[in-house]
Amino acid sequence: MADTPATDLATQPRPAKPLHLAGARNVRDLGGIPFTAEDGRTGVTRSGVFLRGDALGGLRARGIESLDRYGLRRVIDVRSNFELRHWPDPYAPGGRAARPGVAYIHIPMLDQLNSSGLRGQIPRRMSDVYLQLLDNDAESFRLVMEALDGPGCALFHCRAGKDRTGVIAMLLLGLAGVDDAQIVADYAATGEYMSFSMHAQRVFVAVVLRRRVPRSLFVAQPAEMERTLSHLHKRYGTARAYLQDYAGCKPALLDRLAARLRGNHEGSAAAR
């Protein structure tokens, strides 16, 4: 077999591995991913700016200290009120990780699974949920983008770090100029890091709640994100067009987010 050219290796999908945090399995940096900007400039996304993650309730003191050292300044929790009641976030006011200099912002988004304790109507496939979020919950995406704007590192998370978090990551990476293959790989990586947790959740639903739920809802199938990206492009064009024209994000806000993730000078000055 012929060697792979170095230029191809540079653009092969390679999502970041999770940070070594005691008590969280799927907190990953969006840095290190190749992008191509609108003007043709290429590079890799900057580390230490945006983190995507799963629920933080199990974080131990060592994990919280690691995030402090990482430069964490904002936690955006997109889980539902139901989830917060059962699994509080340690960074919420009064939580054991709450501290000056780290803002906690709650922007509830629904995924038809965790957000209702798996007691509501079960979706046929997860991309149905992703499309519904894009089409019907644009305001929440605008609020998330506004919450991500600012100095230091921001962490956004849901329960498993796959569905609601995955769509937010899709929009952020697309805004920076990351191609679809890289976005799909970043989404699918959750299947590797959260396989045990998602399998255990499926067993709980079947045994305790006595509900039959498609296995596909508890994995991170690339086809689900591919279908979501196809819908985004066909209906809205690009991630920027969606965020600006449909969700109502101000152009200057999107410029700042893209610049920080790309590591441009105007974004890097406030990054850490």
N, C-alpha and C positions, 0 to 999 in steps of 0.2 A: 504494500500500500504506500502511495506517495506521501511524503511529509506534508502537513498542513502549512500553507504559507503563513508567515508571521503576521501579515496584515489581516488574515482571516482569524487567527488566534486572538487578536486584539478586540474583535467584535463578537466573539462567541459568548453566548449568555453565561454569566457567572454571578448569580446573586450572592450577596454577602451571607456569611454564616452568622448565627445568633451570637450576641455578646455573651460572655461568660457571667451570667447573673444568677446568683443563688435564689431560686424561687420563681423564675420566669424562663420559658423555653424558647420563645419566638420573638425576642426583641432584636431587630436587625437594622443596621444602618443602610440608608439608601445611597451611600457613597460607593464609588468605584465602578459605576456602570457607564459604559460608553454612550455618548450622546452626539447629536449633530444639530447645532443651532440653526435658526432660520437663515442666517447669513452664510451658512456653510462651515462655520467654525466647528471643530470637533474637539473632544476631550472626554474625560470621565467625571462623573458627578462627585461632588465634594463630600467627604466623610465629616461626621461631627455636626451636621446641620439638622437632618431629619431622621428620626427613628420610627419604625413601625413596630407594633408589638401586640402581644396577647395580654390577658388580664394580669394586673400587677399585685393582686391581693396576696399572693404567696411569696412576695419578695422578702428575703431575709435582710438583716442589717447589712451584711456584706454586699448584697445586691444594690441596696439603696446607696451605700457609700460609693460603689462603682459608678452609678449614674451621676452622683455628685461630681466625681472626678471627671466624668465624661463631659461635663458642662451643661447638664440638664437645667433648663430654665422654664419650660412649659410642658404640662401634661394635658393632652386633649383626649378626653374619655367619651367615646361615642356609643357607649352601651345605654340600654334603656333604663328607666327608673326602676323597673322590676329587677333588673340585674344588679343595680346599685344597692337595692335593699338587701339582696341575698349575698352579694359579693362586693362589699365596699372597696373603694379605691384607697390605698394608703396615703395618696397625695391629696385627697379631698380634705377640706377644713376639718380639723379635729382628728385626722388620721395620723398614724404613727410615723409617716414619712413627710407630713406637712411641715413646711419650713419657709422662712422668709427667702425670697429670691426664686422660688419655684411656684409658678402660677398653676392652678388647677382649673380647667375649663371643661364643663360638661355640656356636650351637644348631642342629645339623644337621637339615634338613628335606629330604625327597625330592620331586622333581618328575617322575620317570620320563623325564627328558630330559637336562638338564645334569648332574644329580646322579650319573648313571651313565655319562657320556660318550657318551650316545645309543647305548649298546650293549645296553640291556635291552629289555623289551617297550615298544613305542611306544603311547602312549594314542591313543584314537580322536579325542578332542577334549580341549582343555585344561581345560574345566570338570569333566570326569571326575576329573582330578587335584585340582582345588580341592575338590570334594565329598569325595574320599577324605581329603584333609588335614583337613578339618573333622571328619569322622566318626571318623577313626582316629588322629589326631595331636594331640588336644586338649592333651596335656601340654606339647608344644612351644610351642603358642600361650600357655599359661600362663607358661612360662619366658620367652618373648619379652616378654610384658607386664610381668613382674617386672623384666626387664633394662632396659626402657624407663623405669622409675620412678626418678626422681632429678633432681637439679638439672642445669642446662645443656641443651645440645642433644644429642639421640640420633639416630643414623643407623642404619637397618636396611636390609640389602641382600642380594640373591642374585646371580645371574649377569647377567641382563638387566634386573632390576628390574621384571619383569612378573608372574610367576606366584606364587611363594612370597611375595615382597614385596607383590604385589597383594592377596593374601588378608589379610595382616597389616594393610595400609592400609585395606582394607574394614572390618575389625573395629574399628580405631581410629576411623575416621571415623564409623562407625555408632554407636559408643559415645558420641561427642560430639553426636550428633543430626543428622548430615549425611544428607540424603535420598539415595535410591537413584540418582536421575539424576546427582547430583554425583559419587557414588562410581563409577558406570559411566564418566563422563567422565574422572575421574582415572586409572582403569585404562586406558582407550583411548588416553590421551595417549602412553603408551609406544610405541604403534605409529608415532607421528610421529617421536619422538626416537631410536628404536632401529631404524628400518626398514632402514637400510643394514647394520647389524651382524647383524640377524636374517636378512636375505636372504643375507649371506655365510655365516652358519652353516648355512643350509639347503643352499647350494651345496656346502659342505664335506662335509656328511652324504651328499649324493647322489654326489659325485665320489670322495671319499676313502674313506668308509665303505661306499659302494655300498648305501645303504639308502634305500628309498622312504618318505618321511615326509610326511604331509599338510601342504600349505602353510599350512593354518589354524593349525598349531601354532607358526608363526613370525610371527604377527601378533597384534595385541591387539584381537580382535573384541568389540564391546560385548556381543553375545549371550552370550559366555562368562561375563562377570561378571553379566549379568542372570540367567542360569540359576543361578549360585552364590547370588546374593541370594535368589532364589525358594526355593531349598533351605533356606537359613538361616532364612528367615521361617516356612516350612511346618513344619520339623522342630524348630527351637529357639526361634522367636519373634523376638527381637531380638539384636543383637550383645552387649548386656550380659547377656541371659539365657544366651546360649551361653557367654560367658566366665566367668560366675559359677556357673551351675548345671551346666554340662557340663565345662568346662575346669578348674573349681575355683579361679578367681581370687577373692581376698578382696574383699568389697565396698569396703573402704576403699581398696584399690589402684585399683579401677576408678573410684572417686570422684576420686582424685588425678589419674589419667590424663585423665579427661574434663575436669576443672577446668583442667588445664594447657593442654589443646588449645583449650578455649573461652576461655582468657585470664581466668578468674575470679581474684579476688584471692588466694585460697588457693593457686592454681596458679602465678600470675605471680611471686610473691615469689621463687621458686626457679628461675625459668625461664632466666635468663641469668647 
